[in-house]
Amino acid sequence: MGGTDWLGNELAEGEECAICLDRLKRATRWGKQIAKLRGCGHRFHRGCIDNWRAQGDAKTCPHCRGPRD
């Protein structure tokens, strides 16, 4: 088992952020927070998805291109 994200959702062992390809893991004080998109449910590091949104493609998921919300 990979643990849980900060919302209490289960993380699969080896689950990766589709943007930076780094492993998603439970956030610690110094770790990366995880964001889950409401529309499709894909998860990313908070900083990675914030950068994606800042690039101008805020309405789609970078993994599946489905609606974000």
C-alpha positions as MATLAB code, in Angstrom:
seq = 'MGGTDWLGNELAEGEECAICLDRLKRATRWGKQIAKLRGCGHRFHRGCIDNWRAQGDAKTCPHCRGPRD';
ca = [
       0.000    0.000    0.000;
       1.266    3.471   -0.843;
      -0.372    5.335    2.046;
      -2.889    8.161    1.830;
      -2.873   11.669    0.423;
      -3.686   14.710    2.559;
      -7.404   14.245    1.846;
      -7.328   10.687    3.176;
      -7.540    9.044   -0.270;
      -5.570    5.851   -0.759;
      -2.411    6.102   -2.868;
      -1.402    3.082   -4.907;
       2.147    1.835   -4.446;
       4.327    3.572   -7.027;
       1.588    5.989   -8.170;
       3.253    8.880  -10.035;
       2.492   12.496  -10.808;
       1.694   12.510  -14.541;
       3.462   15.856  -14.939;
       6.868   15.363  -13.294;
       6.756   11.522  -13.079;
       7.967   11.626   -9.457;
       6.268    9.262   -7.001;
       3.228   10.541   -5.137;
       3.557    9.939   -1.444;
       2.036   11.132    1.736;
       2.841   14.788    2.283;
       5.135   15.570    5.160;
       6.049   18.931    6.578;
       8.716   19.321    3.889;
       7.136   17.124    1.229;
       4.998   17.931   -1.779;
       1.237   18.187   -1.327;
      -1.050   16.222   -3.623;
      -3.937   17.734   -5.574;
      -6.818   15.627   -6.917;
      -8.862   16.928   -9.841;
     -12.604   16.736   -9.227;
     -13.587   15.952  -12.822;
     -11.452   12.898  -13.563;
      -9.877   12.102  -10.188;
      -6.262   12.141  -11.386;
      -3.722   13.274   -8.790;
      -0.641   15.440   -9.131;
       1.771   17.305   -6.917;
       0.130   20.602   -5.983;
       3.053   22.617   -7.426;
       2.988   20.674  -10.698;
      -0.723   21.228  -11.334;
      -0.462   24.885  -10.275;
       2.297   25.365  -12.880;
       0.152   23.564  -15.482;
      -2.714   25.949  -14.784;
      -0.379   28.954  -14.963;
       0.701   27.843  -18.463;
      -2.835   28.593  -19.659;
      -4.413   25.131  -19.930;
      -6.415   25.407  -16.722;
      -9.595   23.708  -17.947;
      -8.247   20.236  -18.758;
      -6.424   17.426  -16.993;
      -2.813   17.106  -18.203;
      -3.118   13.310  -18.064;
      -6.406   12.539  -19.834;
      -7.363   15.980  -21.223;
     -10.793   15.553  -19.657;
     -12.531   18.427  -17.872;
     -10.801   19.480  -14.672;
     -13.992   20.038  -12.678;
];
